[in-house]
């Protein structure tokens, strides 16, 4: 038995408003849950991108019905979104129009294309062709 998919991934941002503007506004991800000062969660296909304020997740929830353990991280993380080569080119155009700098764009040895930029919190955001991880 082994897991078959990642259901959620988490990154951290002290400015949740800026994170919401980036992921919800620029990337167009729908917000599914938001608790001001603590987190904003976005739908990504069948998965979820969790964006937490790192200060808030260092404290227990205080809700005995939801005893989620304290968790969190400091510093930039990484998230990668699946995109076709054509979609990567369109994202590059959208980011340029928004005044954002693409940090890197290249083809991996297997031919898969990746594009990288930073979100407002400094997290590394990648768009890559799914074949990047094909055997």
Residue pairs with C-beta under 8 A, 6 or more apart in sequence:
5 46
5 47
6 47
7 47
7 48
8 47
8 48
8 49
8 50
9 47
9 48
9 49
9 50
9 79
10 49
10 50
10 51
10 52
10 71
10 73
10 77
11 49
11 50
11 51
11 52
11 77
11 78
11 79
11 119
11 121
11 123
12 51
12 52
12 53
12 54
12 57
12 72
12 73
12 74
12 77
12 121
12 123
13 19
13 51
13 52
13 53
13 54
13 119
13 120
13 121
13 123
14 53
14 54
14 55
14 121
15 120
15 121
16 36
16 37
16 38
16 39
16 40
16 51
16 53
18 120
18 121
19 40
19 51
19 119
19 120
19 121
20 31
20 34
20 40
20 51
21 120
22 119
22 120
23 29
23 40
23 42
23 49
23 51
23 119
24 30
24 31
24 40
24 42
26 94
26 95
26 98
26 100
27 81
29 42
29 43
29 44
29 49
30 42
30 43
31 40
31 41
31 42
32 41
32 42
32 43
32 48
33 39
33 40
33 41
34 40
34 41
37 53
37 56
38 52
38 53
38 56
38 57
39 50
39 51
39 52
39 53
39 56
39 57
40 51
41 48
41 49
41 50
41 51
42 48
42 49
42 51
44 81
45 82
49 79
52 72
54 72
54 73
54 74
57 70
57 71
57 72
58 70
58 72
59 70
60 70
61 67
61 68
75 122
76 118
76 121
76 122
76 123
76 124
77 123
77 124
78 123
78 124
78 125
78 126
79 123
79 124
79 125
79 126
80 114
80 125
80 126
80 127
80 128
81 125
81 126
81 127
81 128
82 127
82 128
82 129
82 130
83 91
83 115
83 127
83 128
83 129
84 129
85 113
85 129
87 127
88 105
88 113
88 114
88 115
88 127
88 128
88 129
91 115
91 127
92 102
92 105
92 115
95 101
95 102
95 117
96 102
100 117
101 117
101 118
102 115
102 116
102 117
103 116
103 117
103 118
103 124
104 114
104 115
104 116
105 113
105 114
105 115
105 116
106 113
106 114
107 113
107 114
108 114
108 132
110 131
110 132
110 134
111 131
112 128
112 129
112 130
112 131
112 132
113 128
113 129
114 126
114 127
114 128
114 129
114 132
115 126
115 127
115 128
116 124
116 125
116 126
117 125
118 124
118 125
119 125
